[in-house]
Amino acid sequence: MPDIIQLLPDSIANQIAAGEVIQRPASVIKELLENALDAGGQNIKLIIKDAGKTSIQVIDDGKGMSETDARMAFERHATSKIRSANDLFCIKTMGFRGEALASIAAIAHVEMITRQETEEVANRIYIEGSHVVKQEKVQAMPGTSITVKNLFYNVPARRKFLKSDPAELKHIMDEFHRVVLANPEIYFTFHHNGNEVYHLPKANLKQRIVGVLGKNINDKLVPVSEETEVVLFSGFIGKPEAARKSQGDQYIFVNKRFIKSNYLNHAIRVAYDELITKDLFPTYFLFLEIDPANIDINVHPTKTEIKFEDERLIYNYIRVTLKHSLGQYSLTPMLDFSIDHNFAYKFSVEPALVPSSLENKYRKETYPLENEARFLPERANTKGWEQIYQGLQQVNRPDHIIPEEVRTMESEAFQMSTDESQPLKAVSAKEPYQLHNMYIIHQIKSGMMIIDQSAAHERILYEQYLEILQNGEFASQKELFPRTVELDPSKSSILKNILPKVNALGFEIEEFGHHTFIIHGTPSGLDNGADIEGIVEQLISQYVNNLEFELGIEENLARSMAVSSGVKRGKKLERAEMMALIDLLFACKMPYKSPSGKNCFIMYELDEIVKRFNQQ
């Protein structure tokens, strides 16, 4: 029987190795930026086209390479960082495996121009699919310039599964942020499609954070500084009010290397207990300096996972250090036992349950006997009000998949009075009530229903905003005094791309330059006390987070706007507002799930409740 095992050619082996190291354009940028840092570059420039799919170029003014080293750099396992196995336990450079350039050259067209300070001319090497096509002498400044074009040109399956340009650009921004935040003493610039996105001069850490994330974060940072016999902590953490709904500005660096660790993230989260709610994520830029002999960074090809000699000890140090920092700046909540908290606050601001496209069908009236606000149709528009409910039983949902309780609600519990002499209200005599300012309890014929007010309102707004984006523009209300909002460069770039669609939702936002925008108007129906600047920032964050789902701009924006402006958990609702929310939810095409997939409501059969009480 003939032998069947054979060695793979280097070109194929490099392509296989590239699958582990190079996953997308952002992976190339990470490796090239880290090489520029290891080369001692003090001025580093990143230039990309089409989110890195067409071209990626990194230029540094580091020490450069000799002619022999320039060619050797593209061989597998060729590195200047380690000489023996013992060196793995005292690594202080970003790279050490010797795989990155070989992997990149295997799946792209690569040009490198490099010159040492002591040499008069530079060396230029051009490689296609691991094969050196040309090597020659050229004129160039000291340092190294590497250009990567046509990424994955010979791996069509990998190129096919790259995401859209905005999605890939998001990953590039993430990698760029990690590198520049860890190295504030280095001058960085970043250009995309001919436009300068970042211009970051040498600075201290706080200045670099502000340069990356914008001026709004400047007064929300709390310094962290602690030294122990095992680890040195430094950096900044965000004040509780800087916490966000989405997991974004969270960075942990060990010896200037960005790492991912759910275990250490949990330690930071514990430090914020009782300061922020569980659905919020704190902001932090935490730097740990540890003896390289006490950690192992050779765990994964991406080098973002490391092992600590005593991870539990690091966990406790982080938790205690951050609690101490938060306490030092008087952020720990103080309890006043002289106040009766049951009567301390009265919520008077009502959420905008209905976008302005339905505003002409609703108005608020105050009734002296009940002294509460109600959403009512205009008398002249009673017919239009009834039309909202005409399609409830004609929605394309087979009856056999709709719970009987929902059909009962649609046919009986929410029938509306058409007597114009009386205020319109639901026939059901059982009024809903709110539980912990988060859920609405409503009695139905066969038991009870629990509605998640946040998820339900997101569903209502999502369908409304999607219809507006597809069929027409939203009504806007002018601001008495225009507001300005300054965004970090990455968010500014995203907003510029989607600004026409955002304005179609009812905003009137104008670009002012230098990553600043002027808000002249907002969608009609937004709560008067709403944080408009915060809604705009959250809208962009939600939009960026949704890019991975490839939803399309209308669906993405509708979902993002619904999440950003919807009623939040913890908001007290009046009875009329709860009734309006229930009515509008079951007028939706898909009332069961929020846009993000959460249940809008759950139901309990009366029989099930009885069984629970009768259990022995």
N, C-alpha and C positions, 0 to 999 in steps of 0.2 A: 504494500500500500504506500503510495507516494506521500511525502511530507506535505502538510497543508499549512503549517505555521510559518509566517514570514514577517520580516520587519517592514513597517510602513515607511514609505518615502518621507523625508523631512517635511515636504510641503503639506502632506496630508496630516502628519503628526502635529504640525504647527496650527493647522486649521482646527483640529480637535482641541488643542490646548487653548486656542483663542476663544472657544465657546465658553470656557470657564472664566477667563479674564476679561474679555471684551463682549459685553452684552448689548451695548447700544452706544451712540456717540458720546454720551456722558462718561462712559467707561474709558474711552480714549483720552478725553480731556483730563480726567482724574490722573491717569498714569503720566501724561505728558507734563502736567503742572507739577506733580511730585518729582519728576526727573529734573525739572528746571530748578526746583528748590534744592534738591540734593547737589546740583551743580554749582550752588552758591549764587544763583541769580538774585539781584537786588531790584531789578526792573523787569517785570514779566508781562507780556502782552498776549491776550487770547483773541483770536480772530476766527469767526465761524460764518458759514453760509448755509442757509436752509436748515437751521437747527443741527448743523454738523453732518447732514447727510451728503452734502456736496463737497464741503471743504472744512478742515479744522487746521488751524495753524497756531503754534505756541512759539514765541520768541523770548529768549532770555539773554542776559548779559553775563552769564556764568563763566566758568573756566574753560568750557569747550573741550574738544577731543582731538587727539592726534589722528593721523590718517588710518593707522592700524586699528585704534580703538573705535573709530567711527564705523568701520566695517564689522568689527567683532560685536558691537553693541546689538546687532540684529540677529546674532546667533542665539539659539536656545540655551538658557542657563548661563549666559555670559553676564557677569556682574562685577562691579568694583567694590561692592559693599561688604562681602564676606570672603574669608579665605578658608575657614575650617568650621566644623560643626559647633564649636564653642562660641563662635561669633554670633550664632543665632540667639544667644542669651544676653547679648549686650548691644543690640541693634539700636542705633540712634538716628538712622536715616529713614526716609519714607519708603523707599524701595529696597529690595534685597534679593528677590527671587530670580531676576534675570529672565523673566518671561514676557514682560509687557511689550517691548519693541518687536520681539520676534513674533508675538501673536498679532500685533497690529499689521506688521509687514506681510503676514500670511493672507490677510483678507482685505487689503487696500493697496492703493498706489501711494507710496511714501517717498517724500523728498527730504533729505536732511542736509543742511549747510552748517558747518561747525568750524570754529577757528579758536585756537588758543592764543592767549595774549602775547606769547613769545614768538608766534609765527607771523609771517608777513601775508600769507594767503590762506584762504579757507578751503576745506574739502567739501565737495558736493557729491552725494550718493543718491541715486534714484533706484527704487526697488518696486517690483510688481509681483505680488503673490510669492514672496520669499526669494525671488530671483533678482540679483543685482543686475540692472539693465545698463547703468552708466555710473562711472566714478571719475571725477575730474577736479581740477583746481579752479577756484573762482575767487573774486574779490568780495569780502564781507567784513562786517564789524566783528570784534571778539564776542564769543558766545555761541549759542546754538539756535537754529530755527528749524523746526520740524513741521512739515505740511502733510496732512493725511487727506487724500481725496478718494471719492467713490468707495466709501466704506461698504463692506460686504458685497463688492461687485462680483466675486466668484462664489458667494454663498447666497444664492437668490432666495432660499427659504428664510434665512435670517433677515435679509433686507425686506422681504415681503411683510414680515410681522413687526416692523418698526411702526411706532405710533405716528399720529399726525405731528406736524411741526410744533404746534403749541405744547403738545404733551412731551415731546422730546426736549424742547427748550426748557420745560419745567425741571426735568431731570438734570440738564446741564447747569441750570441755575443752582440747584441743590448742591451739586459737586463743587461749583465755583465758590459758593458761600462757605462751604466747609474748609476749603483751602485758604481763602482770604481771611476768614475769622481767626484761624489758627496762626496766621503770620502777619499781624498788623504792621510789622516793621518792614515789610516788602511792598514795593510800589506795584499795583496791578491796574491794568486797563482791560476792558472787554468790549469787543465790537461784534455786532451781529448784522449781517446784510448791509454793511457800510455805515451803520449807526452806532455811536458809542453808547453802550448800556451802563457801564461802570467806569468811573475814574477815581481810583482809590490811592491817594498819596500815602506815604509812610505816616503812621499815627500810633497812638496808644490804643489799647483794646477797646475802651469805651467809644473813642472817636471812630474806630473801624466798625463797631456794631451800628452806630448811628449812620455811618456812610453806606452800609449795606441795607439796613432796614428802615432808614428815614428818621427824621427829627422827632417824630411823635413818640419814639421809644425812649428818648433821652431821659425824661423825668420819671420813667417807670422802672428804672434799674436799681437794684440793691447790690452793693459790692459784697463779694465773698472772699475771705482771706483767712486761712487757717493752716498751721503747720503741725504735723505730728511726726512721730519717729518713723512712720511707714510711708506717708504720703503728704504732699503739699497741695493744698486746695487754693485756687484763685478763680477769678472770673466775676460774673454777674448773674443774678437771678431776677426775674420779673416780680413786681409787686402783685398782690392778688388781683387788682383791677386790670392787670395786663393779660390775665388768663383768657384763653379763647376757646371757642367751641371745637375748632379743628386742631389737629396735632401738627403744629408747624415749626415755630422757632425754638427747637429743643436740640441742644448740642452738648455732647460730652466728648472731651478730648483727653486722651492719655498720652503724655509726652508728645503733644501737638498732633497726635493722630486721632482723627475722628473715629469713634467706635459706636456700635449699636449694642445696647444691653438692656433688655427688658427688666432685668433684676435691679440694675442701678436706677433705671427710670422709676421703678416702684419706690425706691428709697427716697427719691426727690418728691414723688407724689405724696408720700406719707408725711414729709415735712410740711406740706401745705394743708394737711387735715384741719378741718374746721375753719379754714380761711377761704377755700373755694369749694364749689359744689362738685359732685363726682363727674358731671358731664363737661367740665371745663379742664383745659390743659394748661399748666403753667409754662412760662417762658424761662429758658435758662441757657447760659453759656458758661459751662463749668469745665475748668482745666485741672487735670490731675497730673502731678509730676511724681513718678515712681521709679525706683531703681529697675532698669531693664531686666536685671537678673530675677526679679520677682514677678515677671509677667511673661506670657508666651503669646507672641503675635503671629506665629506661624500656624494658624488654625484654618484659615480659609484664603483662597487666592486673592480675594478682594481686600484682605487685611483689615476689615471693619469689625472682626470679632477677635477678642483676645481672652486669655485665661489669666486670672489672678491667682497668686499663691494662696491668699486667704480672702475670698470674695465676700464672706460674711463680715469680716472686719471692715472692709472698704464700704460696704452697705451701711453699717452703723456709723462710721465716720461721716459719710455724706448726710445721713439723716440728722445727726446731731449738729453738724456744722451749719446746715441750711436753717434749721430751727433757730440756732443762735443768731445767724445773720438777720433773719426775719424779726426776731425779738429785739435785736439791737436797734432796729429802725422803727420800733413802736408799731409793728404791723400785727401783733398778736391781738385778737379781739378782747375788749374789756367788757365785762358784764356789770350792768347796773341793776342791782336787785331791788332798788326802790321803784322801778318802773313795772307796771303791769303790762307785759308784752301782748296780752290778748287785746288791749285797747290802745296800744302805742301807735299803731299805724292805720291809716285809712287810705285805701287805694281809690283814687278818684279819677285817674286817667283811664279812659276806656280804650281797649285795643281796636284797631281797625280790622273788623272781621271781614269786611267786604271791600274789594278793590273798587276803584272809581267807575269801572265799566258797569257796575250795578248800582252806582250811587244815585242815579235818577229814580231808582225803584225804592229807595230807602230814605227815611228821614227820622230824626230823633225828636220825640215829644215827651214832655214831662207831665205826668198825671199827679195832681195834688194828693189823691187818696193813697197812691202807692209810692209816690216820690221816687220813681226809678225811670231810667232811660229805656226806650224800646225801639227796636228797628222795625219801622212800619213802611208799607208802600204808600206812595203818594195816592191820594184819592182818585186823581185823574188817571192813574196808571194801574188801577186794580186789574184790568184785563191782562196787562203785561206781567203783573205779579203772578197771576194764575198760570201763565204760560210756562213759568219756571218749573212748575210741578207736572205739566201735562205729559212730559216725556219720561217720567219716572218709571212707569210700567212698560214703556216701549223700548227701554235700553236693551241692546243686544246681549242680554244675559239669560241663558236658559233657566227656567224656573226650577229645574231639578237641582241646580247648583246654588240657588239662593236659599239661605235658611228661611224657614217659615216666618220667623220672628221679624226678619228684615222686610219680607213681603207685607206682613201685618203693619209694620211701621209705615211703609210707603202708602198703604191703602187706607189705613184707619187712623193711626196715631197722629199723622201730620196733615189731615184734611183741614183746609182753611175755610173760615167763614167768609161769605161773599156779601154779607150785609154791610153796606157802606155806612150805616148809622152807628155801627159799633166798631171799636178797634179790632183789627184782624189778629187772631191768636189761635194757637193750636187747640183742637177740640179736646185733646187729652187733658184730664183734670189733674194728672200726676205731674207735678213740676220737677225739673231736674235740680240737682244740687251739686256743689263742688266739693271734692275730696282733696285736702291738702294742697289746694290751689294748683292741682295738676290734672285731675281726672273729673269727668262729669258723670254722675250716676243718674241713670234714667230708667224708669220703670216701663216695661213693655208687657204685652198681653201674657206671654208665657214665662216671664221671669224678670230679669233686669239686664241692662247694658251698661258697660263701663267704657267711656270714650276718653281717649288720650287727647286732650285739648290741643297740644302742640302738633302731634301727627295729623290730627283731623284738619286743623287750620292750614297746615302745609299742603295737604291734598286739595283743599278748596282753592287756595291761591295758585297752586301749580297749574291746575286746569284753566283757571282764569288767565293767568299770564301766558300760557302756551297758546290759547285761542287768540289773545291780543297780538302776540308776535307773528302769528300765522295769518291773521285776518285784518289787522288794523292797529293804529297807535292808541296808546293809553292817554287819558286825560292827565294834565299836569297842573300843579298849583305853584304859582310864583313865590319865590322867597322874598320877603320884605328887604332883607339885607343878604346879598349873595355870600355864600360861604366858600372857603377854600379848603382843599384837602391835599396834603402832600404825601405822596406814596413812595415806597422804595422803588428803585429802578425796575425790578422784575415785575412788580404789580403795575407800575406805570405803563410798561410795554404791553402787558395784557389788556389793560383798560383801553389803550389807544386802539387796539385791534378790534375790540368789541363795542366801542363807544356808540356807533349808530344803533345797534340793537339795544344797548342799555337805555339810550334816549327814547327808543320806541316804547319802553316800559313806563314812560312818564317822567323820567329824569330830564333835566336840561343841564347837561354838563359840558363844559367847554375846556379844551386843553389850553393851559396858560404858559407852559414851558417849564423846563427844569423840574420835571416830574410833579408839577403842581397843576391842579384842576380847579375850576370855579364851578360851583353848583348854583345855578340860577333858579332851578325849579325841581320839585319832587313829585312823585306820583300822588294824585289825589287819593285821600283816604288813609294815608300813613298817619300814625299817631302823632299829634302835634308835639309831644314831648320826646319823639324818637331821636336817637342819636344818628343823624343822617350820615355823618362822616364814618361812623362805625358800621352802618349798614352797607355803605359803598365798599369799605374795606372787606367786610365779611362776604359781600356778594362776589368780589374778585377771588377771595380765598376759596369759597365754595366752588366757583367756576373752575379754578385751577385743580382742585381736588377731584372734580368730576371728569377731567380731561381723559383719564385712563379708561373711562367707560365708552369713549367714542360715541357720545350721545347725539352730536349735531348741535350747532350753536343755539338754536331756538329752545330745544329741550333742556340743554345744559343751563341756559340763562333762566328759564322758567323755574327749574328746580332750585337753582342757586338763590333766586330772588324770593322764592317761597320760604326757603329755610332762613334767609336773612331777615325777612320782615314779618314772619309768622308770629303768632302768640306763643310765648315761651312758657315753660313750666314755672310755676310760682306766681303767675299772674292771676289776680283775683278777677273773676267775671261776675257781672250782674245776671239775674235770671233771664232777662230779655236777650242778653248776649249769648248765653248758653243755648237758648231756644233757636236763635238765629244760626248759630254754628251747627246745631243738629240738623236744622232744615237744609242748610246749604250743603252739608256733607252728603246727605242722601239725595241731593240733586246732582251730585257728581257722577261721571261715567264709571268711575272705579272708586267707590267709597271705602273699600276694605283696607287698602294699604296707602301709606304715605309715599311720596316720590322716592324716598330712600329705602322703602321696603318694610317699614314698621307697621304693625297693626294699628289701624285707626280706632278700632273698638273690639271688645270681646263681650260675649254674652254668657249668662248663667241661666240655665233652665230652672224653673221653679222646682221641678222634680229633683234636680241635682242638689239644690239647696236643702230640700226636705230630707234627702238621704243623708246629707252631712250632719244634720241635727239628730237624726235617728240612729247614727252609728253608735254601737256599744263600745 
